[in-house]
């Protein structure tokens, strides 16, 4: 198999006396959707915060496209092309889609905001993901549904030329139809060559869209499986700790 | 015009004028009403007072009305910058008072040049804004409490600086002229020509820039009719102010000097809010501070800057107040700040943050000035004035809360 987009080996993180990550190995590939599952407190969020640079790891090696990197701030992660779409999406309701997609990296020409250029690129980003549910890129985000918001948040990472997009519970608050839309969007993201990591509690979603599944249990990676070679009940077993792999490489 | 592939994703700029009007109606339905309720209230009040008092629609009163609204417009505009962040500055009025007290100390007591004294007063305003900003953005004290404290403290500071019951006459003709003198008649027309010219130029500039990026432009007729509206309303106003409105033998004609000053402040402020990254980030922080922070915006810096702008502009409104009454009192600015907040809210600025424009503050200030002016003309006691203004404010805040509910903004965290 080719070089992983991101590769963690022996990653550790503790908060005071509490070891949250106890030596994690993890790989995600470009063009693939990789699931990260585990019960509450298993260490999923901590693992992601390390990748996003918000909370650097204490120990361990992080390789991005085969090169060792040090992620100490969100800026460093962003520069490499790692984008996190948080569960609460972090959109400004009072701004429109274009303004949200370019928030913090507005384009200027002659010293003032270049609305035309930003509008063009935002539209292109949405088109590249074959988004059909958004009528106008100048809609206020307050008028969008949950699925459309998720779409905007994901498209924003595309706009930033992300190589790795990490989605935190992307379908948690969505209805059936909107979940379907977002999962399709995730698939297209990967088809465009972007590496995607999904954190989810919803195994049905995970099995529908992910290429591989990684299970965290109390700070250890207890299983790394190909979706095609496992079953939901196996994964539930790993998540709850009733089933263990002999040894994870 | 568009080089985008045909798609269902538009930008709201496509289509005919009819489509644009339909879209506007849709936005109104969704609760994005902006200044519309205030404009309707403004027209209703004009009709009401015109029918109740024969003096209301005279050219003299018309010009007075704008002068009365000028100070409130600047103060309300100042407050918009902090209201957009869902913050408040209760000390804006007394900050203006302290700024003018410093002016008195420097100019009248120490004999320093009045221009230097004004600049010092403005600098003091900026300093006050910076201090408020540090307390709010860095330490995390609610702006309501910080500015309430300053509201009380500054009243004392003014008494200390100017003495009990102090009233100082302003005897600088240039300053008194701002609110009490008029430009030559030609000056008013030149001002209008500049306004129309700048509006046209900006309109064409925006269209050219959008076209260059390959995105759709609204029908050009829409932009032209907006400029035409400015030309017509401005023409009526300047025309009315250009005839002699004196009731004595000394002629009074021309646009009051304060008008181009206020329009200039509104233009620059609106330019900053609409066309610069600072403005965009201000709206973003007001809408969702956490999202703004994650987008890499320095939230504390934006907050501090907003308070600096607010306090500095508040001192400008203090200069206008001093110019109008021709004196500086040691009790200046106590009551006006609430009228300023009221003006902004009546005009359509949201107290919840993230929504509002400077033009809203100006329209709201006009509404409040008209209530004040009209009720005075028909001879109702001052108590009624407060009652009516209060009722209008509550009505405006209710519209804000309801439209927020309608647009779904209030439901999500």
Interface residues (C-beta under 8 A of the other chain):
Chain A: X74 X75 X86 X88 X89 X90 X91 X92 X93 X94 X95 X98 X99 X100 X103 X104 X105 X106 X108 X109 X111 X112 X113 X114 X115 X116 X117 X119 X120 X123 X124 X126 X127 X131 X132 X134 X135 X136 X137 X138 X139 X140 X142 X143
Chain B: X4 X5 X7 X8 X9 X10 X11 X12 X13 X30 X32 X206 X209 X210 X211 X212 X213 X214 X215 X274 X275 X276 X277 X280 X281 X283 X284 X286 X287 X288 X290 X291 X292 X294 X295 X296 X297 X353 X354 X355 X407 X408 X409 X412 X413
